[in-house]
């Protein structure tokens, strides 16, 4: 089956992104430095794209991450995802000595069509660690403290390493005479703090801060009741001892749905709109290949990078 075109039906439609590590290895294993880098990369991306991106919540385990987000357009989503996946691969790859591809495949991108379904997806994300038998309570997860951020207001602070600036500093250092070089610039010299601010989900947008935190605490209780840790639990200390290059003996694989929705009618309507979008997009691509100036591309998708040449050019 071919990949679906990047498609955002309307601005700021919630979507669930899932990124799985290569070969299901534990390359997202938490740790103090790993947590700082994950938050730093996401914080840098949020800083770059500003009001065009909203992050509602995130979760995951040692070998995958889920993010529930919303984007102004398909082009913003594609650019944001590319930035974060690429830089997470670099940062965690260096930290865990994994020079190859960090991710198993292209991002799983599933639109969420209504607020009831959005609530259910947030419950699922909040229960990831307990469902996998890693910790007893969701807040015990030693990774990025998404739970604490939404239930207590704990700030999510990470570090962004400006490697472009480090390259320039090291190049300037190497150009100096050997007796005047001084200390060689290192990664710590280009560390910059980054903060990730979470946006309230649409169904809670009008609540006060205390009301919002109360709703999140109730959601976490629902998640722990629905996805309880059973049997032997690894615990926070055990999670931190996991070796990043290891992988589970068996990895659960099930087909992902095209959309998350409460009713069949919603799913059918989404598919009809998507098929109409694909037909329009393909017509515009055919015109572009024929040398006609790029036009007619539907706003719900991404315009191609390669534009058609001007007539006679």
Secondary structure, 3 states (H helix, E strand, C coil): CCCCCCCCCCCCCCEEEEEEEHHHECCCCCCHHHHHHHHHHHHHHHHHHHHHEEEEEEEECCCEEEEEEEECCHHHHHHHHHHHHHHHHHHHHHHCCCCCCCECCCCEEEEECCHHHHHHHHHHHHCHHHHCCCCCCHHHCCCCCHHHHHHHCCCEEEEEECHHHHHHHHHHHHHCCHHHCCCCCCHHHHEEEEEECCCCCHHHCCCCHHHHHHHHHHHHHHHHHHCCCCCCCCHHHHHHCCCCCCECCCCCCCCCCCEECCCHHHHHHHHHHHHHHHHHHHHHHHHHHCCCCCCCCCCCCCCCCCCCCCCCC
